[in-house]
Amino acid sequence: MLPPFVEALRPHQWVKNLLVLVPLLFTKRAFEMAAWAEALMAFGAFCFAASSIYLLNDIGDREEDARHPKKRLRPIASGRLPVGAAWLLCAATITLAGGLALGVAHQGTYWFISWPAAYLVLNIAYSYGLKRLVIIDCMCIALGFQLRVQAGAAAIDVPASRWLLMCTFFFALFLAFCKRYEELARQSEATGQTRATMSDYTTAFLNMLIGPLAALSIFSYAMYTVSPETRETHHTDRLMYTVPIVTYGVFRYLFLVYRKSEGGDPARLLFRDVPLILSGLVYAVAVVVLLRVMPGNG
């Protein structure tokens, strides 16, 4: 059990910000300590920026959350963290995020600060209006993931792969609609409407979106592995051998959503489902072996 003020930061959700490190893992700077220092500071900036948004959302949604079968247990919705204290904590996290972003900028990548700023603007717009617009609500979530990848590239001053950005967007949109699917299935357990857009989503409609997005996620990743820019960067096309692992991960997630009625909290699921954890570890090892131990086509 975490203290309410720590729980309200949702530290388990910080796993999403690991996307900030993705550009570093797929560049030649992967073994530079200076690059890791910059990337980790960028990661920290997004962690605190995300926590400030979670606090802002929980403050604004505390009445709706109180009617939700799971969200009613959150610190603000349950009353364990007073609203006044939550506002102070929100101000502190924004200050910490800004300080770390400036630290990255001072390393020479001055334009990095525009990405966490854009992330905050997008999520504030989401909190105060866009979350009430069907489809747009999920697209905002996906754009937030895409901004993380672009920020990671900016932090170490390398270009972000366009295929990787598209893969991130499609996969994040896939996760967002899977979350809506799980929420819709649990709507009957709530004591009232838990989200403004839930009356606009139906099971059939979400099924029409989730399937194609799963395919687009796999396809865009596969295209990234064989794209000219990837071959030029790593001098190999062996990254294509990781496509089956990614495919399994996506299909496993679909299995959990449709057969196990999970998917409402992807961050927790990634740490709880053993096959997903193992596929992630196998993927990481495969990337290291293919790009670092066995570089080149010869």
ChimeraX commands (.cxc) that place a marker at each C-alpha (Angstrom):
marker #1 position 0.00,0.00,0.00 radius 0.5
marker #1 position 1.36,3.39,-1.02 radius 0.5
marker #1 position 0.70,6.68,0.80 radius 0.5
marker #1 position -2.19,8.55,-0.89 radius 0.5
marker #1 position 0.03,11.30,-2.28 radius 0.5
marker #1 position 2.35,8.73,-3.91 radius 0.5
marker #1 position -0.52,6.60,-5.17 radius 0.5
marker #1 position -2.10,9.69,-6.76 radius 0.5
marker #1 position 1.04,10.13,-8.90 radius 0.5
marker #1 position 0.33,6.67,-10.41 radius 0.5
marker #1 position 3.99,5.63,-10.55 radius 0.5
marker #1 position 3.04,2.31,-12.18 radius 0.5
marker #1 position 1.92,4.34,-15.20 radius 0.5
marker #1 position 5.43,5.69,-15.66 radius 0.5
marker #1 position 6.19,2.53,-17.64 radius 0.5
marker #1 position 4.49,4.31,-20.58 radius 0.5
marker #1 position 7.26,6.91,-20.53 radius 0.5
marker #1 position 9.83,4.25,-21.38 radius 0.5
marker #1 position 8.89,5.18,-24.95 radius 0.5
marker #1 position 11.14,8.19,-24.41 radius 0.5
marker #1 position 14.09,5.77,-24.36 radius 0.5
marker #1 position 13.09,3.93,-27.55 radius 0.5
marker #1 position 14.93,6.26,-30.00 radius 0.5
marker #1 position 18.14,5.80,-28.00 radius 0.5
marker #1 position 17.88,2.00,-28.09 radius 0.5
marker #1 position 17.63,2.05,-31.88 radius 0.5
marker #1 position 20.54,4.42,-32.59 radius 0.5
marker #1 position 24.32,4.22,-32.56 radius 0.5
marker #1 position 24.37,6.26,-29.34 radius 0.5
marker #1 position 22.95,3.36,-27.32 radius 0.5
marker #1 position 26.26,2.82,-25.49 radius 0.5
marker #1 position 27.07,6.50,-24.80 radius 0.5
marker #1 position 26.74,7.46,-21.13 radius 0.5
marker #1 position 26.04,11.11,-22.03 radius 0.5
marker #1 position 23.16,10.05,-24.26 radius 0.5
marker #1 position 21.72,7.89,-21.48 radius 0.5
marker #1 position 21.96,10.78,-19.02 radius 0.5
marker #1 position 20.02,13.04,-21.40 radius 0.5
marker #1 position 17.43,10.35,-22.18 radius 0.5
marker #1 position 16.87,9.49,-18.50 radius 0.5
marker #1 position 16.37,13.17,-17.64 radius 0.5
marker #1 position 13.83,13.36,-20.46 radius 0.5
marker #1 position 12.17,10.22,-19.08 radius 0.5
marker #1 position 11.95,11.85,-15.64 radius 0.5
marker #1 position 10.48,15.03,-17.13 radius 0.5
marker #1 position 7.69,13.05,-18.77 radius 0.5
marker #1 position 7.05,11.00,-15.63 radius 0.5
marker #1 position 6.39,14.13,-13.57 radius 0.5
marker #1 position 4.49,15.79,-16.42 radius 0.5
marker #1 position 2.27,12.69,-16.70 radius 0.5
marker #1 position 1.69,12.63,-12.94 radius 0.5
marker #1 position 0.61,16.27,-13.01 radius 0.5
marker #1 position -1.95,15.39,-15.69 radius 0.5
marker #1 position -3.19,12.38,-13.69 radius 0.5
marker #1 position -3.68,14.67,-10.70 radius 0.5
marker #1 position -5.46,17.27,-12.82 radius 0.5
marker #1 position -7.76,14.61,-14.27 radius 0.5
marker #1 position -8.49,13.04,-10.89 radius 0.5
marker #1 position -9.33,16.42,-9.38 radius 0.5
marker #1 position -11.73,17.25,-12.21 radius 0.5
marker #1 position -13.22,13.76,-12.47 radius 0.5
marker #1 position -13.52,12.98,-8.76 radius 0.5
marker #1 position -17.33,12.87,-8.84 radius 0.5
marker #1 position -17.49,10.61,-11.92 radius 0.5
marker #1 position -14.69,8.43,-10.52 radius 0.5
marker #1 position -16.62,7.99,-7.27 radius 0.5
marker #1 position -19.30,6.15,-9.29 radius 0.5
marker #1 position -16.81,3.85,-11.03 radius 0.5
marker #1 position -16.34,0.32,-9.58 radius 0.5
marker #1 position -12.54,0.66,-9.62 radius 0.5
marker #1 position -11.76,4.37,-9.88 radius 0.5
marker #1 position -13.73,5.12,-6.70 radius 0.5
marker #1 position -10.74,3.72,-4.80 radius 0.5
marker #1 position -8.39,6.39,-6.12 radius 0.5
marker #1 position -7.00,8.73,-3.43 radius 0.5
marker #1 position -8.86,11.87,-4.54 radius 0.5
marker #1 position -12.17,10.18,-5.44 radius 0.5
marker #1 position -12.19,8.31,-2.13 radius 0.5
marker #1 position -11.30,11.40,-0.11 radius 0.5
marker #1 position -8.01,9.99,1.20 radius 0.5
marker #1 position -6.16,12.86,-0.51 radius 0.5
marker #1 position -7.83,16.27,-0.01 radius 0.5
marker #1 position -8.38,18.35,-3.12 radius 0.5
marker #1 position -6.24,21.21,-1.77 radius 0.5
marker #1 position -3.29,18.87,-1.18 radius 0.5
marker #1 position -3.78,17.44,-4.67 radius 0.5
marker #1 position -3.49,20.90,-6.22 radius 0.5
marker #1 position -0.22,21.52,-4.33 radius 0.5
marker #1 position 1.12,18.15,-5.46 radius 0.5
marker #1 position 0.14,18.98,-9.05 radius 0.5
marker #1 position 2.08,22.26,-8.88 radius 0.5
marker #1 position 5.12,20.42,-7.49 radius 0.5
marker #1 position 5.13,17.80,-10.25 radius 0.5
marker #1 position 4.85,20.46,-12.98 radius 0.5
marker #1 position 7.80,22.30,-11.41 radius 0.5
marker #1 position 9.89,19.11,-11.31 radius 0.5
marker #1 position 8.99,18.29,-14.92 radius 0.5
marker #1 position 10.01,21.79,-16.02 radius 0.5
marker #1 position 13.29,21.59,-14.11 radius 0.5
marker #1 position 14.28,18.28,-15.72 radius 0.5
marker #1 position 13.25,19.53,-19.17 radius 0.5
marker #1 position 15.46,22.57,-18.72 radius 0.5
marker #1 position 18.27,20.25,-17.63 radius 0.5
marker #1 position 18.00,18.38,-20.94 radius 0.5
marker #1 position 17.85,21.68,-22.85 radius 0.5
marker #1 position 21.02,22.89,-21.16 radius 0.5
marker #1 position 22.86,19.88,-22.58 radius 0.5
marker #1 position 22.52,21.47,-26.00 radius 0.5
marker #1 position 19.19,20.20,-27.32 radius 0.5
marker #1 position 17.33,23.44,-26.59 radius 0.5
marker #1 position 14.26,22.56,-28.65 radius 0.5
marker #1 position 13.60,19.48,-26.50 radius 0.5
marker #1 position 11.51,21.54,-24.08 radius 0.5
marker #1 position 8.85,22.04,-26.76 radius 0.5
marker #1 position 7.86,18.33,-26.55 radius 0.5
marker #1 position 6.95,18.09,-22.83 radius 0.5
marker #1 position 5.27,21.51,-23.23 radius 0.5
marker #1 position 3.22,20.14,-26.16 radius 0.5
marker #1 position 2.38,17.06,-24.07 radius 0.5
marker #1 position 1.07,19.24,-21.24 radius 0.5
marker #1 position -0.97,21.44,-23.59 radius 0.5
marker #1 position -2.48,18.40,-25.32 radius 0.5
marker #1 position -3.46,16.78,-22.03 radius 0.5
marker #1 position -4.86,19.96,-20.51 radius 0.5
marker #1 position -7.00,20.34,-23.64 radius 0.5
marker #1 position -7.99,16.69,-23.18 radius 0.5
marker #1 position -8.90,17.20,-19.53 radius 0.5
marker #1 position -11.03,20.27,-20.17 radius 0.5
marker #1 position -12.90,19.31,-23.31 radius 0.5
marker #1 position -11.43,16.81,-25.77 radius 0.5
marker #1 position -12.10,13.82,-23.52 radius 0.5
marker #1 position -15.80,14.43,-24.10 radius 0.5
marker #1 position -15.50,13.93,-27.88 radius 0.5
marker #1 position -15.87,10.36,-29.09 radius 0.5
marker #1 position -12.81,9.00,-30.99 radius 0.5
marker #1 position -10.95,12.28,-30.36 radius 0.5
marker #1 position -10.56,11.21,-26.73 radius 0.5
marker #1 position -8.58,8.12,-27.76 radius 0.5
marker #1 position -6.63,9.95,-30.47 radius 0.5
marker #1 position -5.38,12.40,-27.85 radius 0.5
marker #1 position -4.02,9.48,-25.82 radius 0.5
marker #1 position -2.27,8.08,-28.91 radius 0.5
marker #1 position -0.75,11.47,-29.76 radius 0.5
marker #1 position 0.61,11.65,-26.22 radius 0.5
marker #1 position 2.50,8.40,-26.83 radius 0.5
marker #1 position 3.82,9.71,-30.13 radius 0.5
marker #1 position 5.06,12.88,-28.44 radius 0.5
marker #1 position 7.07,10.73,-26.02 radius 0.5
marker #1 position 8.97,9.09,-28.88 radius 0.5
marker #1 position 9.62,12.43,-30.55 radius 0.5
marker #1 position 10.83,13.84,-27.25 radius 0.5
marker #1 position 13.22,10.93,-26.78 radius 0.5
marker #1 position 14.71,11.58,-30.21 radius 0.5
marker #1 position 14.99,15.31,-29.50 radius 0.5
marker #1 position 16.71,14.67,-26.13 radius 0.5
marker #1 position 19.63,12.90,-27.83 radius 0.5
marker #1 position 19.45,15.03,-30.99 radius 0.5
marker #1 position 18.64,12.27,-33.50 radius 0.5
marker #1 position 15.81,12.11,-36.06 radius 0.5
marker #1 position 12.78,10.01,-35.15 radius 0.5
marker #1 position 11.89,7.27,-37.61 radius 0.5
marker #1 position 8.60,8.02,-39.37 radius 0.5
marker #1 position 7.63,4.33,-39.41 radius 0.5
marker #1 position 8.38,4.07,-35.68 radius 0.5
marker #1 position 6.23,7.13,-35.01 radius 0.5
marker #1 position 3.35,5.61,-36.98 radius 0.5
marker #1 position 3.75,2.29,-35.17 radius 0.5
marker #1 position 3.62,4.11,-31.83 radius 0.5
marker #1 position 0.49,6.03,-32.83 radius 0.5
marker #1 position -1.40,2.99,-34.10 radius 0.5
marker #1 position -0.43,0.80,-31.15 radius 0.5
marker #1 position -1.32,3.49,-28.61 radius 0.5
marker #1 position -4.68,3.99,-30.34 radius 0.5
marker #1 position -5.17,0.22,-30.22 radius 0.5
marker #1 position -4.55,0.22,-26.45 radius 0.5
marker #1 position -6.88,3.19,-25.93 radius 0.5
marker #1 position -9.80,1.52,-27.71 radius 0.5
marker #1 position -9.10,-1.75,-25.86 radius 0.5
marker #1 position -9.41,0.23,-22.64 radius 0.5
marker #1 position -12.76,1.64,-23.78 radius 0.5
marker #1 position -13.87,-1.92,-24.61 radius 0.5
marker #1 position -13.09,-3.07,-21.06 radius 0.5
marker #1 position -14.79,0.00,-19.56 radius 0.5
marker #1 position -17.90,-0.61,-21.65 radius 0.5
marker #1 position -18.06,-4.21,-20.45 radius 0.5
marker #1 position -17.90,-3.03,-16.83 radius 0.5
marker #1 position -20.36,-0.16,-17.24 radius 0.5
marker #1 position -23.12,-2.25,-15.66 radius 0.5
marker #1 position -21.09,-2.44,-12.44 radius 0.5
marker #1 position -21.01,1.35,-12.10 radius 0.5
marker #1 position -23.59,3.44,-10.27 radius 0.5
marker #1 position -23.78,6.00,-13.08 radius 0.5
marker #1 position -22.04,7.24,-16.22 radius 0.5
marker #1 position -18.27,6.90,-15.63 radius 0.5
marker #1 position -17.00,8.70,-18.74 radius 0.5
marker #1 position -18.63,11.29,-20.99 radius 0.5
marker #1 position -18.05,9.34,-24.20 radius 0.5
marker #1 position -19.11,5.91,-22.97 radius 0.5
marker #1 position -22.67,6.36,-24.24 radius 0.5
marker #1 position -21.24,6.82,-27.77 radius 0.5
marker #1 position -19.18,3.62,-27.83 radius 0.5
marker #1 position -20.67,0.21,-28.55 radius 0.5
marker #1 position -19.09,-3.23,-28.55 radius 0.5
marker #1 position -19.60,-3.64,-32.31 radius 0.5
marker #1 position -18.09,-0.23,-33.06 radius 0.5
marker #1 position -15.02,-0.87,-30.89 radius 0.5
marker #1 position -14.53,-4.30,-32.48 radius 0.5
marker #1 position -14.41,-2.59,-35.89 radius 0.5
marker #1 position -11.62,-0.31,-34.64 radius 0.5
marker #1 position -9.52,-2.66,-32.51 radius 0.5
marker #1 position -8.89,-5.34,-35.17 radius 0.5
marker #1 position -7.58,-3.01,-37.91 radius 0.5
marker #1 position -5.45,-1.08,-35.41 radius 0.5
marker #1 position -3.81,-4.30,-34.25 radius 0.5
marker #1 position -2.94,-5.09,-37.86 radius 0.5
marker #1 position -1.68,-1.56,-38.53 radius 0.5
marker #1 position 0.55,-1.70,-35.45 radius 0.5
marker #1 position 2.21,-4.91,-36.63 radius 0.5
marker #1 position 2.45,-3.72,-40.24 radius 0.5
marker #1 position 4.02,-0.36,-39.42 radius 0.5
marker #1 position 6.57,-2.02,-37.11 radius 0.5
marker #1 position 7.40,-4.55,-39.82 radius 0.5
marker #1 position 7.91,-1.71,-42.32 radius 0.5
marker #1 position 10.17,0.05,-39.82 radius 0.5
marker #1 position 12.43,-3.00,-39.54 radius 0.5
marker #1 position 13.04,-3.15,-43.31 radius 0.5
marker #1 position 12.92,0.58,-44.12 radius 0.5
marker #1 position 15.95,2.16,-45.84 radius 0.5
marker #1 position 16.58,4.47,-42.87 radius 0.5
marker #1 position 16.72,1.51,-40.48 radius 0.5
marker #1 position 19.11,-0.39,-42.76 radius 0.5
marker #1 position 21.27,2.72,-43.11 radius 0.5
marker #1 position 21.40,3.28,-39.35 radius 0.5
marker #1 position 22.16,-0.30,-38.30 radius 0.5
marker #1 position 23.73,-1.65,-41.52 radius 0.5
marker #1 position 21.50,-4.71,-41.27 radius 0.5
marker #1 position 17.97,-5.86,-41.94 radius 0.5
marker #1 position 18.03,-8.52,-39.21 radius 0.5
marker #1 position 15.63,-6.50,-37.07 radius 0.5
marker #1 position 12.87,-8.02,-39.22 radius 0.5
marker #1 position 13.33,-11.25,-37.24 radius 0.5
marker #1 position 11.72,-9.54,-34.23 radius 0.5
marker #1 position 8.40,-9.12,-36.09 radius 0.5
marker #1 position 7.03,-12.52,-34.91 radius 0.5
marker #1 position 7.72,-11.54,-31.29 radius 0.5
marker #1 position 5.87,-8.24,-31.69 radius 0.5
marker #1 position 3.04,-10.06,-33.46 radius 0.5
marker #1 position 2.72,-12.50,-30.56 radius 0.5
marker #1 position 2.65,-9.61,-28.06 radius 0.5
marker #1 position -0.19,-7.88,-29.90 radius 0.5
marker #1 position -2.18,-11.11,-30.28 radius 0.5
marker #1 position -1.61,-12.00,-26.62 radius 0.5
marker #1 position -3.00,-8.61,-25.64 radius 0.5
marker #1 position -6.06,-9.22,-27.84 radius 0.5
marker #1 position -6.53,-12.57,-26.11 radius 0.5
marker #1 position -6.47,-10.89,-22.71 radius 0.5
marker #1 position -8.98,-8.26,-23.83 radius 0.5
marker #1 position -11.47,-10.60,-25.45 radius 0.5
marker #1 position -11.07,-13.84,-23.50 radius 0.5
marker #1 position -10.01,-12.61,-20.06 radius 0.5
marker #1 position -11.91,-9.27,-19.99 radius 0.5
marker #1 position -8.73,-7.38,-19.22 radius 0.5
marker #1 position -7.17,-4.34,-20.87 radius 0.5
marker #1 position -8.55,-1.56,-18.68 radius 0.5
marker #1 position -5.08,-0.73,-17.34 radius 0.5
marker #1 position -2.33,-1.65,-19.85 radius 0.5
marker #1 position 0.47,-0.54,-17.52 radius 0.5
marker #1 position -0.57,-2.99,-14.79 radius 0.5
marker #1 position -1.25,-5.74,-17.32 radius 0.5
marker #1 position 2.28,-5.49,-18.72 radius 0.5
marker #1 position 3.64,-6.28,-15.25 radius 0.5
marker #1 position 1.10,-8.95,-14.36 radius 0.5
marker #1 position 0.76,-11.20,-17.39 radius 0.5
marker #1 position 3.69,-13.63,-17.49 radius 0.5
marker #1 position 3.55,-14.39,-21.26 radius 0.5
marker #1 position 3.59,-10.64,-22.01 radius 0.5
marker #1 position 6.52,-10.12,-19.66 radius 0.5
marker #1 position 8.44,-13.00,-21.24 radius 0.5
marker #1 position 7.74,-11.78,-24.77 radius 0.5
marker #1 position 9.03,-8.34,-23.80 radius 0.5
marker #1 position 12.23,-9.83,-22.38 radius 0.5
marker #1 position 12.72,-12.03,-25.44 radius 0.5
marker #1 position 12.21,-9.00,-27.68 radius 0.5
marker #1 position 14.77,-6.94,-25.76 radius 0.5
marker #1 position 17.36,-9.74,-25.91 radius 0.5
marker #1 position 16.68,-10.29,-29.62 radius 0.5
marker #1 position 17.22,-6.60,-30.41 radius 0.5
marker #1 position 20.52,-6.52,-28.53 radius 0.5
marker #1 position 21.76,-9.70,-30.21 radius 0.5
marker #1 position 20.66,-8.71,-33.72 radius 0.5
marker #1 position 21.90,-5.12,-33.58 radius 0.5
marker #1 position 24.89,-5.29,-31.25 radius 0.5
marker #1 position 26.22,-8.86,-31.15 radius 0.5
marker #1 position 25.56,-9.68,-34.82 radius 0.5
marker #1 position 25.81,-6.32,-36.63 radius 0.5
marker #1 position 26.01,-6.16,-40.41 radius 0.5
marker #1 position 24.69,-8.44,-43.12 radius 0.5
marker #1 position 27.82,-10.48,-43.47 radius 0.5
marker link #1:1,2 radius 0.2
marker link #1:2,3 radius 0.2
marker link #1:3,4 radius 0.2
marker link #1:4,5 radius 0.2
marker link #1:5,6 radius 0.2
marker link #1:6,7 radius 0.2
marker link #1:7,8 radius 0.2
marker link #1:8,9 radius 0.2
marker link #1:9,10 radius 0.2
marker link #1:10,11 radius 0.2
marker link #1:11,12 radius 0.2
marker link #1:12,13 radius 0.2
marker link #1:13,14 radius 0.2
marker link #1:14,15 radius 0.2
marker link #1:15,16 radius 0.2
marker link #1:16,17 radius 0.2
marker link #1:17,18 radius 0.2
marker link #1:18,19 radius 0.2
marker link #1:19,20 radius 0.2
marker link #1:20,21 radius 0.2
marker link #1:21,22 radius 0.2
marker link #1:22,23 radius 0.2
marker link #1:23,24 radius 0.2
marker link #1:24,25 radius 0.2
marker link #1:25,26 radius 0.2
marker link #1:26,27 radius 0.2
marker link #1:27,28 radius 0.2
marker link #1:28,29 radius 0.2
marker link #1:29,30 radius 0.2
marker link #1:30,31 radius 0.2
marker link #1:31,32 radius 0.2
marker link #1:32,33 radius 0.2
marker link #1:33,34 radius 0.2
marker link #1:34,35 radius 0.2
marker link #1:35,36 radius 0.2
marker link #1:36,37 radius 0.2
marker link #1:37,38 radius 0.2
marker link #1:38,39 radius 0.2
marker link #1:39,40 radius 0.2
marker link #1:40,41 radius 0.2
marker link #1:41,42 radius 0.2
marker link #1:42,43 radius 0.2
marker link #1:43,44 radius 0.2
marker link #1:44,45 radius 0.2
marker link #1:45,46 radius 0.2
marker link #1:46,47 radius 0.2
marker link #1:47,48 radius 0.2
marker link #1:48,49 radius 0.2
marker link #1:49,50 radius 0.2
marker link #1:50,51 radius 0.2
marker link #1:51,52 radius 0.2
marker link #1:52,53 radius 0.2
marker link #1:53,54 radius 0.2
marker link #1:54,55 radius 0.2
marker link #1:55,56 radius 0.2
marker link #1:56,57 radius 0.2
marker link #1:57,58 radius 0.2
marker link #1:58,59 radius 0.2
marker link #1:59,60 radius 0.2
marker link #1:60,61 radius 0.2
marker link #1:61,62 radius 0.2
marker link #1:62,63 radius 0.2
marker link #1:63,64 radius 0.2
marker link #1:64,65 radius 0.2
marker link #1:65,66 radius 0.2
marker link #1:66,67 radius 0.2
marker link #1:67,68 radius 0.2
marker link #1:68,69 radius 0.2
marker link #1:69,70 radius 0.2
marker link #1:70,71 radius 0.2
marker link #1:71,72 radius 0.2
marker link #1:72,73 radius 0.2
marker link #1:73,74 radius 0.2
marker link #1:74,75 radius 0.2
marker link #1:75,76 radius 0.2
marker link #1:76,77 radius 0.2
marker link #1:77,78 radius 0.2
marker link #1:78,79 radius 0.2
marker link #1:79,80 radius 0.2
marker link #1:80,81 radius 0.2
marker link #1:81,82 radius 0.2
marker link #1:82,83 radius 0.2
marker link #1:83,84 radius 0.2
marker link #1:84,85 radius 0.2
marker link #1:85,86 radius 0.2
marker link #1:86,87 radius 0.2
marker link #1:87,88 radius 0.2
marker link #1:88,89 radius 0.2
marker link #1:89,90 radius 0.2
marker link #1:90,91 radius 0.2
marker link #1:91,92 radius 0.2
marker link #1:92,93 radius 0.2
marker link #1:93,94 radius 0.2
marker link #1:94,95 radius 0.2
marker link #1:95,96 radius 0.2
marker link #1:96,97 radius 0.2
marker link #1:97,98 radius 0.2
marker link #1:98,99 radius 0.2
marker link #1:99,100 radius 0.2
marker link #1:100,101 radius 0.2
marker link #1:101,102 radius 0.2
marker link #1:102,103 radius 0.2
marker link #1:103,104 radius 0.2
marker link #1:104,105 radius 0.2
marker link #1:105,106 radius 0.2
marker link #1:106,107 radius 0.2
marker link #1:107,108 radius 0.2
marker link #1:108,109 radius 0.2
marker link #1:109,110 radius 0.2
marker link #1:110,111 radius 0.2
marker link #1:111,112 radius 0.2
marker link #1:112,113 radius 0.2
marker link #1:113,114 radius 0.2
marker link #1:114,115 radius 0.2
marker link #1:115,116 radius 0.2
marker link #1:116,117 radius 0.2
marker link #1:117,118 radius 0.2
marker link #1:118,119 radius 0.2
marker link #1:119,120 radius 0.2
marker link #1:120,121 radius 0.2
marker link #1:121,122 radius 0.2
marker link #1:122,123 radius 0.2
marker link #1:123,124 radius 0.2
marker link #1:124,125 radius 0.2
marker link #1:125,126 radius 0.2
marker link #1:126,127 radius 0.2
marker link #1:127,128 radius 0.2
marker link #1:128,129 radius 0.2
marker link #1:129,130 radius 0.2
marker link #1:130,131 radius 0.2
marker link #1:131,132 radius 0.2
marker link #1:132,133 radius 0.2
marker link #1:133,134 radius 0.2
marker link #1:134,135 radius 0.2
marker link #1:135,136 radius 0.2
marker link #1:136,137 radius 0.2
marker link #1:137,138 radius 0.2
marker link #1:138,139 radius 0.2
marker link #1:139,140 radius 0.2
marker link #1:140,141 radius 0.2
marker link #1:141,142 radius 0.2
marker link #1:142,143 radius 0.2
marker link #1:143,144 radius 0.2
marker link #1:144,145 radius 0.2
marker link #1:145,146 radius 0.2
marker link #1:146,147 radius 0.2
marker link #1:147,148 radius 0.2
marker link #1:148,149 radius 0.2
marker link #1:149,150 radius 0.2
marker link #1:150,151 radius 0.2
marker link #1:151,152 radius 0.2
marker link #1:152,153 radius 0.2
marker link #1:153,154 radius 0.2
marker link #1:154,155 radius 0.2
marker link #1:155,156 radius 0.2
marker link #1:156,157 radius 0.2
marker link #1:157,158 radius 0.2
marker link #1:158,159 radius 0.2
marker link #1:159,160 radius 0.2
marker link #1:160,161 radius 0.2
marker link #1:161,162 radius 0.2
marker link #1:162,163 radius 0.2
marker link #1:163,164 radius 0.2
marker link #1:164,165 radius 0.2
marker link #1:165,166 radius 0.2
marker link #1:166,167 radius 0.2
marker link #1:167,168 radius 0.2
marker link #1:168,169 radius 0.2
marker link #1:169,170 radius 0.2
marker link #1:170,171 radius 0.2
marker link #1:171,172 radius 0.2
marker link #1:172,173 radius 0.2
marker link #1:173,174 radius 0.2
marker link #1:174,175 radius 0.2
marker link #1:175,176 radius 0.2
marker link #1:176,177 radius 0.2
marker link #1:177,178 radius 0.2
marker link #1:178,179 radius 0.2
marker link #1:179,180 radius 0.2
marker link #1:180,181 radius 0.2
marker link #1:181,182 radius 0.2
marker link #1:182,183 radius 0.2
marker link #1:183,184 radius 0.2
marker link #1:184,185 radius 0.2
marker link #1:185,186 radius 0.2
marker link #1:186,187 radius 0.2
marker link #1:187,188 radius 0.2
marker link #1:188,189 radius 0.2
marker link #1:189,190 radius 0.2
marker link #1:190,191 radius 0.2
marker link #1:191,192 radius 0.2
marker link #1:192,193 radius 0.2
marker link #1:193,194 radius 0.2
marker link #1:194,195 radius 0.2
marker link #1:195,196 radius 0.2
marker link #1:196,197 radius 0.2
marker link #1:197,198 radius 0.2
marker link #1:198,199 radius 0.2
marker link #1:199,200 radius 0.2
marker link #1:200,201 radius 0.2
marker link #1:201,202 radius 0.2
marker link #1:202,203 radius 0.2
marker link #1:203,204 radius 0.2
marker link #1:204,205 radius 0.2
marker link #1:205,206 radius 0.2
marker link #1:206,207 radius 0.2
marker link #1:207,208 radius 0.2
marker link #1:208,209 radius 0.2
marker link #1:209,210 radius 0.2
marker link #1:210,211 radius 0.2
marker link #1:211,212 radius 0.2
marker link #1:212,213 radius 0.2
marker link #1:213,214 radius 0.2
marker link #1:214,215 radius 0.2
marker link #1:215,216 radius 0.2
marker link #1:216,217 radius 0.2
marker link #1:217,218 radius 0.2
marker link #1:218,219 radius 0.2
marker link #1:219,220 radius 0.2
marker link #1:220,221 radius 0.2
marker link #1:221,222 radius 0.2
marker link #1:222,223 radius 0.2
marker link #1:223,224 radius 0.2
marker link #1:224,225 radius 0.2
marker link #1:225,226 radius 0.2
marker link #1:226,227 radius 0.2
marker link #1:227,228 radius 0.2
marker link #1:228,229 radius 0.2
marker link #1:229,230 radius 0.2
marker link #1:230,231 radius 0.2
marker link #1:231,232 radius 0.2
marker link #1:232,233 radius 0.2
marker link #1:233,234 radius 0.2
marker link #1:234,235 radius 0.2
marker link #1:235,236 radius 0.2
marker link #1:236,237 radius 0.2
marker link #1:237,238 radius 0.2
marker link #1:238,239 radius 0.2
marker link #1:239,240 radius 0.2
marker link #1:240,241 radius 0.2
marker link #1:241,242 radius 0.2
marker link #1:242,243 radius 0.2
marker link #1:243,244 radius 0.2
marker link #1:244,245 radius 0.2
marker link #1:245,246 radius 0.2
marker link #1:246,247 radius 0.2
marker link #1:247,248 radius 0.2
marker link #1:248,249 radius 0.2
marker link #1:249,250 radius 0.2
marker link #1:250,251 radius 0.2
marker link #1:251,252 radius 0.2
marker link #1:252,253 radius 0.2
marker link #1:253,254 radius 0.2
marker link #1:254,255 radius 0.2
marker link #1:255,256 radius 0.2
marker link #1:256,257 radius 0.2
marker link #1:257,258 radius 0.2
marker link #1:258,259 radius 0.2
marker link #1:259,260 radius 0.2
marker link #1:260,261 radius 0.2
marker link #1:261,262 radius 0.2
marker link #1:262,263 radius 0.2
marker link #1:263,264 radius 0.2
marker link #1:264,265 radius 0.2
marker link #1:265,266 radius 0.2
marker link #1:266,267 radius 0.2
marker link #1:267,268 radius 0.2
marker link #1:268,269 radius 0.2
marker link #1:269,270 radius 0.2
marker link #1:270,271 radius 0.2
marker link #1:271,272 radius 0.2
marker link #1:272,273 radius 0.2
marker link #1:273,274 radius 0.2
marker link #1:274,275 radius 0.2
marker link #1:275,276 radius 0.2
marker link #1:276,277 radius 0.2
marker link #1:277,278 radius 0.2
marker link #1:278,279 radius 0.2
marker link #1:279,280 radius 0.2
marker link #1:280,281 radius 0.2
marker link #1:281,282 radius 0.2
marker link #1:282,283 radius 0.2
marker link #1:283,284 radius 0.2
marker link #1:284,285 radius 0.2
marker link #1:285,286 radius 0.2
marker link #1:286,287 radius 0.2
marker link #1:287,288 radius 0.2
marker link #1:288,289 radius 0.2
marker link #1:289,290 radius 0.2
marker link #1:290,291 radius 0.2
marker link #1:291,292 radius 0.2
marker link #1:292,293 radius 0.2
marker link #1:293,294 radius 0.2
marker link #1:294,295 radius 0.2
marker link #1:295,296 radius 0.2
marker link #1:296,297 radius 0.2
marker link #1:297,298 radius 0.2
view
